[in-house]
Amino acid sequence: MQAVPALNLASVFEPLHLQVLQRDWLSSNQVVLLDPHGGGASVVDTGYSSHATQSVALLEATLQGRQLVRILNTHLHSDHCGGNCAIQARWPEVQTWVPQAAFEKARSWDQERLTYRLTGQTCHPFRVDHALHPGQAVELGGYCWQVHAVGGHDPDAVLLFQAEHRVLISGDALWRSKVALIFPELDGEDGFGPALAGLDLIESLAPAVVIPGHGEPFWEVDDALAISRKRLQHLQANPEHHARHALRVMMVFHLLEHRRRDRDALCAWMADCPLAQREAVRHLMQAQPQTFAPRILQSLVDDGVVKLQGADVVMA
């Protein structure tokens, strides 16, 4: 594997009039692109609903009086579009663009198909105006960005790629050293195949810099692809590991949102969560949710991810 020299990310992003607002793991990163001719601005992804006030404040500080004219979502998981509603209220003229494959789901606000009921997460309804079509080019910050479909984590997701500067906004299709959950697998459908194909697509684009949905932007693209392939292939061969990992991630996400939960209430929430009740998950866990929810919590305690304070569970 050929070594890639470290880049000054500011020198890459400034010509694109691009700023990355890196968030914590409850919210996705926000990517802001300013019109170089003094016009408006666009934002890619908007974070989780409980962080919406902060998302708006961060945008106001970044825009410095500019008008926000466009929201683009790489996909419609709640941590990537949960700020849409509040941002639309703050900038009523903003146009919201979502992946073409998710457009009708969002327009009719089908919470089952949008996975919000499935995961037990919150997302306030928002307006959708336009679809992002694979093969389309959109102008952001004075440059054309290509839209590419990418499956796996979310079958409806898209990537945004600026070919001249070789910058990729990857959503959750590629992170630096981890892989996102492959939600179709938890519903008994193929997701690992599309996720691996998405890595092949990214490799074919040959980005120099990746702005992931979570974590810092990075230029070690070959390393990230190799780590992701290895991890996905392991999970593909051991789907029960993926189901257990998914339940752990869901419980941690819920606890990050609520900060503190009664132990019994937290386990009851997981047992009642539609995703935990899915036949594919029950089969892989070889138990009913009422049985495996306490096991999932105990594994997080044992690993030092969460801790018990009396009857309550908090982040460690």
N, C-alpha and C positions, 0 to 999 in steps of 0.2 A: 504493500500500500504506500503510495507516494505521499511524503510529508507535505502539508500545506502551510506556507508561512503565515504567521499571525497577521491579521489585518487590523487597521485602525477603523473600527466600525463607523465612527463619525465621518471619516473621509468617504465611506461608501454611502451612508444615508443622507448626508447633507446635499449632494447634487440631486437626489431624488426628492428633496423637500419632505423628508420622512422622519418621524420621531416615534420611538417605541416607548409606550407607557407600560413598564413591566409591573404586573400585579402579582398577588400571592396566588396560592393554588385553589382558592375558592372562586376566583375570577380569572378569566383568560386575559392575556395581554391585549392592549389596545394599540393599534398602529394608526397614527395620524399622518395624513399627507396633505400638505398645504399647496394651494394653487400659487405658482411662482409669479403670476401676473397680478397678485393682489386681490384675487377673487375669494372664493369660498374654500372649504376644506372638506375632507372625507375622513371617516374613521372606519377601520376594519375591526369588527367585534367589539363588544361593549361590556363584558363582565357579567357577574351574577346579580340577581335582583336585590339582594340585601346590601350590595355595595353600590347601588345605583346613584345615591347622592354623591358618593366619592367619585364615581365615574364622570358625572356631570361636572363636578368641581375640577377634576383633572383636565377635562376637555376645555373648560372655560379658561384655565390658566395657560394651556397650550395654544389655544386659538388666538388669544390676546385681541379680542374684538372682532375677529373674522366670523363670517357666517358658516355654520356647519350645513352643508348642502346634501351630504350623502352618508348613509350608513351601509356598509357591506358586511354580511355575515358569511364566514367560511362554512359554517353549518349552524344548525339551530338547537344544539344542546344548551341547556339553561345557563351554563357558565360562560357562554359566548354571545348570547343575545338577551340576557336578563336585564341589561341596561337600556334596551331599545325603547321601552315604554317611557321611561323618565327622560331620555334624550329627545324623543319626539315631543314631549310636553314642553321641554326647554326651548327647542328649535322647531316650531310647528311646521315649517316649510321643508324640513329635511325629507329626502327621498330614501326609502329603505329598499335595499337590494338583497335578495336571499337566493340560495341555489335553486335552480329551476326545478329540480326533483322534489324540493320541499315547498314550493310556492303555494300549491293548492292546499296543502295541509295547514300552512300558516294562515292563508286567507280565510279558511273556514274555522280556524282555531280548533283543530282536532287534537286535543291534548293526549289522547291515547297514541295516535300515530306520531306525534311530536315527542313522545317518550317522557313527558313530564309526570304523568300518573305512574308510568312504569317504574321510574326511579325515585318517586316520592319527593321530587324537587319542585321548587316554585319558579314560575315564569309568568309575569303579568302580560296580558294580551297586548299586541302591538300591530300597527298597520304595515302591510307590505305593499310596495308600489311596483317593483320591477324584479325580473328574474335574471340571475347570472347563468348564462348558457355556456356549457363547455365549448371551447373553440372561439368564444367571444373575446374581444379586447376592450378593456375599459381604460379611460384616461384618468389617472390619479397623480396629482403632483406634477402635472405637465408631461408625464410619460405614459406609454401604453403598457398595460399589464395584461398578460394572457390569463384566461380562465381555464382551468383544467379540472375535470371530474376526478375524484379519488374516493374509492370505497374502503371498507374495512371498519374503522372506528364508527363512522356514520356513513351509511350507503349513499346519502344525499350530498355529501360534502364536496367542496371545491378547494383548489389551491389558487393562489395568485402569483404569477411569475413575471418579473421584469427582465427580459432577455438581454438587453444592452448592458445592464449592470449586474446581471446574474444574481438577482436577489429574489428569494422565494419566501412568501408568506404561507406557511405550511399548515396552519390550523393545528389539528391534533394528529395529522398523518405522520409527522416526524418530529420527535423531540431529540435532545442531545444524548441522553443516556438511559431513557426509559421508553416504554411503549404505552399507548393509551389502551383502555379497554376496547374489546372488539364486540360491540353490543349485539350484532346479529347472531353470534355464537350462543349468546345467552337465551336466544329465542329459538334455538335449534336450526339456525340457518348458517350457510357458509359465510364467514367473515374473514377468516385467516387468508384465504386465497386472494380476495380483493385487497386486503391490507398489504400482502406481499407484492401484488401487482402495482400497488401505489408506490411502494419503494422503488420498483423498477422504473416507474414513470419519473420519479424524482431524480433517479440516477441518470436517466436519459436527458433530462433538462440541464444537468451539470451545474447546479447553482454554486456560487462562490460563498454566499452567506444565506443562512436560513433564519427566519424570524418565526419561532415556534409559537404555538398557542399558549404555552406555559414555559417559564424559564427564560434564561438569557439568550439573545441571538448568538449564533455560533457559526464558525467557518470550518469546523472539523466534520465536514459533511460525509466523507468516506467512512470515518470512524462511527458516526451516528447511524449510517445505513447498515454497517456491519453489526453493530450492537442490536439494532432493531430487528434485523433479519434473524439473528441468533435467538433472540427472545421470542419472537413470533413463532419460529419453528419449534422451539421448546414447548410453547403453549399449545400449538397445533397438535403435537404428539402427546400432550398431557392436558386435555381439556378440563379435567377436574381442578388442576392448578389455576387455570384461568377463572373458573367459577369462584373458587375460594378467594382469589385476588380481587375479583369484582366485588364480592360482598364486603371485603375489608375496605376497599376504596369507598364504597357507598356509605359504610358506617362512619368512616373518617370524615367524608364530605358533610354528612349530616351533623356530626359533632362540631366541625368547623363553623357551620352555619349557626348552630344553637349554643355553642360554647360549653354548655353544661347540660347533661341529661341524667335523670334518674336511671340507674342501671336496668331495672326491670322495664321501665318505659322505653329505653333505647332498644332493648331486645324485642319488645312487643312491636315497636315501629318497624324493625327489620322483618319480623315474622309476617306483618301485615302488608309489607311492600309488594306490589304486584310482580316486580322483577324476581324477588326471592321466592315467590310462589310459582314461578314458571316451571313447567314440567322439565325442561332441559336442565335447569339449575338444581331442582330437587333430585333428579336422576344422578347428576354429577356429584352432588354432595351426599347421596345415599341416605338422605334423611329428610324430614319435614322441617320447615323454617323454624318452628318452635324449638326444635332440637339443635339445629346448627347455629342459630343466632347467638346463643350464649358461648358456643365454641369459637365463633368468629371474634366476639368481644374478648374472650380470654387470650386468644392468640395475639391480639393487639396489645393487651396488657403485658403479656410475656415478652413481647418484642420492644417494649418501652415506647410504643407509639402513643398510647393513652395511659392514664392512671386513674385509680379509684380514690375518691375522697369521700369516705363514709359510704353512703348509698349512691353517690353521684359519680359520673364518669366525666373526666375533663381531658384535654389534650396534655400530653407530657411536656 
